[in-house]
Amino acid sequence: MRRAIAGETFAVNKGEKRIEVTISIGLSTLERKGESVADVLKRADTALYRAKNDGRNRVVATAA
């Protein structure tokens, strides 16, 4: 299961400079008893790069 949520754009004004800010988040949960943390982190990492590739500024969640 994969779900993507697009967010709003956000900017920070510092003096006369405007800095555009985006955030990409990859989420994964522990689904199987005894599953290694490395496997969960690998899925979260994959979700993170999917969020970045799909346009950034979004959250992508994956399940086992």
GIMO-V296784 format. One record per residue. RES is the residue in one letter. PSI is psi in whole degrees, 0 to 359 (NA if undefined). OMEGA is omega in degrees with one decimal (* if undefined). Layout:
RES_PSI_OMEGA ; RES_PSI_OMEGA
This chain:
M_130_176.6 ; R_138_179.4 ; R_132_177.5 ; A_137_178.6 ; I_116_178.9 ; A_140_-179.1 ; G_176_177.6 ; E_158_175.1 ; T_154_-177.0 ; F_139_178.5 ; A_147_176.5 ; V_129_176.7 ; N_124_178.6 ; K_99_-174.2 ; G_235_178.3 ; E_356_-179.3 ; K_143_176.3 ; R_124_-178.4 ; I_117_177.0 ; E_132_-176.9 ; V_132_171.6 ; T_158_176.0 ; I_135_176.2 ; S_132_-177.0 ; I_133_174.0 ; G_125_-178.4 ; L_143_173.7 ; S_153_179.8 ; T_158_174.2 ; L_115_-174.0 ; E_331_-176.6 ; R_133_177.2 ; K_131_179.5 ; G_0_178.7 ; E_142_-177.9 ; S_150_176.2 ; V_324_179.7 ; A_320_179.0 ; D_319_179.0 ; V_315_179.8 ; L_325_178.4 ; K_317_177.2 ; R_320_178.5 ; A_320_178.5 ; D_317_177.4 ; T_317_178.5 ; A_321_178.7 ; L_312_-178.6 ; Y_331_173.8 ; R_319_178.1 ; A_317_178.8 ; K_315_-177.8 ; N_333_-178.6 ; D_5_175.3 ; G_5_179.2 ; R_178_177.3 ; N_46_-178.1 ; R_167_175.7 ; V_132_174.5 ; V_126_-179.6 ; A_140_176.3 ; T_152_175.2 ; A_160_-179.7 ; A_NA_*
